[in-house]
Amino acid sequence: MGAVSVNARTVSADDPLYDTKDAAAYLAVSASSLERYRGTGIPAIPYIKFPGRRGAVRYRKSALDAFLASSVKRSTSDDKS
């Protein structure tokens, strides 16, 4: 499939967009937790909001992977958040 243009932006088949439900499942959290994170910015997980009052919210797989990678701890003393 290659790439798809969405509002003058390119979405790669290698970096799909997930809706809130699928992103939450990928992160093993509830959709409501992910919505709360989005509202508070803690933890900061980048997302895309399409134009409009009720614009769709999408998460790039690469952003979810980066968040997971940044969350890796080696010991309990690493957990300063």
Sine and cosine of phi, psi and omega as CSV:
sin_phi,cos_phi,sin_psi,cos_psi,sin_omega,cos_omega
0.00,0.00,-0.57,0.83,0.04,-1.00
0.99,0.16,-0.85,-0.53,-0.06,-1.00
-0.82,-0.57,0.46,-0.89,0.02,-1.00
-0.82,-0.57,0.69,-0.73,0.03,-1.00
-1.00,0.06,0.79,-0.61,0.04,-1.00
-0.78,-0.63,0.94,-0.34,-0.01,-1.00
0.75,0.66,0.78,0.62,0.05,-1.00
0.91,0.40,0.25,0.97,0.09,-1.00
-0.89,-0.46,0.46,-0.89,-0.02,-1.00
-0.97,-0.24,0.75,-0.66,0.05,-1.00
-0.93,-0.36,0.88,-0.48,-0.03,-1.00
-1.00,0.10,0.59,-0.81,0.08,-1.00
-0.90,0.43,-0.39,0.92,0.03,-1.00
-0.98,0.18,-0.23,0.97,-0.02,-1.00
-0.71,-0.70,0.95,0.31,-0.09,-1.00
-0.92,0.39,0.33,-0.95,0.09,-1.00
-0.99,-0.15,0.71,-0.70,0.03,-1.00
-0.93,-0.36,0.63,-0.78,0.14,-0.99
-0.97,0.22,0.06,-1.00,-0.08,-1.00
-0.86,0.52,-0.69,0.72,-0.04,-1.00
-0.89,0.46,-0.72,0.69,-0.02,-1.00
-0.95,0.32,-0.60,0.80,0.05,-1.00
-0.90,0.43,-0.66,0.75,0.02,-1.00
-0.89,0.46,-0.68,0.73,0.03,-1.00
-0.89,0.46,-0.66,0.75,0.01,-1.00
-0.88,0.47,-0.61,0.79,0.00,-1.00
-1.00,0.05,-0.10,1.00,-0.03,-1.00
0.88,0.47,0.67,0.74,0.12,-0.99
-0.78,-0.63,0.19,-0.98,0.04,-1.00
-0.98,0.18,0.39,-0.92,0.06,-1.00
-0.87,0.49,-0.61,0.79,0.00,-1.00
-0.92,0.39,-0.56,0.83,0.07,-1.00
-0.91,0.42,-0.69,0.72,0.01,-1.00
-0.90,0.44,-0.62,0.78,0.07,-1.00
-0.90,0.44,-0.63,0.78,0.03,-1.00
-0.92,0.40,-0.69,0.73,0.05,-1.00
-0.85,0.53,-0.67,0.74,0.00,-1.00
-0.90,0.44,-0.63,0.77,-0.02,-1.00
-0.95,0.33,-0.61,0.79,-0.05,-1.00
-1.00,-0.07,-0.39,0.92,-0.07,-1.00
0.98,0.20,0.15,0.99,0.00,-1.00
-0.79,-0.61,0.91,-0.42,-0.12,0.99
-0.96,0.30,0.39,-0.92,-0.05,-1.00
-0.99,0.12,0.96,-0.28,0.06,-1.00
-0.89,-0.46,0.91,-0.41,-0.04,-1.00
-0.87,0.50,0.61,-0.79,0.03,-1.00
-0.59,-0.81,0.22,-0.98,0.03,-1.00
-0.91,-0.41,0.74,-0.67,0.10,-1.00
-0.88,-0.47,0.88,-0.48,0.00,-1.00
-0.96,0.29,0.44,-0.90,-0.07,-1.00
-0.85,0.53,0.43,-0.90,0.04,-1.00
0.93,-0.36,0.42,-0.91,-0.03,-1.00
-0.85,0.52,-0.65,0.76,0.00,-1.00
-0.94,-0.34,0.63,0.78,-0.05,-1.00
-0.86,0.51,0.61,-0.79,0.00,-1.00
-0.91,0.40,0.60,-0.80,0.07,-1.00
-0.96,-0.28,0.73,-0.69,0.02,-1.00
-0.70,-0.72,0.49,-0.87,0.02,-1.00
-0.88,-0.48,0.74,-0.67,0.10,-0.99
-0.96,0.26,0.65,-0.76,0.04,-1.00
-0.84,0.54,-0.63,0.78,0.00,-1.00
-0.89,0.46,-0.57,0.82,0.04,-1.00
-0.94,0.35,-0.63,0.78,0.04,-1.00
-0.92,0.39,-0.67,0.75,0.04,-1.00
-0.89,0.45,-0.66,0.75,0.02,-1.00
-0.90,0.44,-0.65,0.76,0.04,-1.00
-0.88,0.48,-0.73,0.69,0.01,-1.00
-0.88,0.48,-0.68,0.73,0.00,-1.00
-0.89,0.46,-0.61,0.79,-0.01,-1.00
-0.96,0.27,-0.23,0.97,-0.03,-1.00
-1.00,-0.05,-0.07,1.00,-0.03,-1.00
-0.94,0.35,0.76,-0.65,0.02,-1.00
-0.86,-0.50,0.52,-0.85,0.02,-1.00
-0.99,-0.16,-0.39,0.92,0.04,-1.00
-0.39,-0.92,0.19,-0.98,0.01,-1.00
-0.91,0.42,-0.40,0.92,0.04,-1.00
-0.95,0.30,-0.28,0.96,0.08,-1.00
-0.96,0.28,-0.33,0.95,-0.12,-0.99
-0.99,0.12,1.00,0.03,-0.02,-1.00
-0.96,-0.28,0.11,0.99,-0.01,-1.00
-0.98,-0.18,0.00,0.00,0.00,0.00
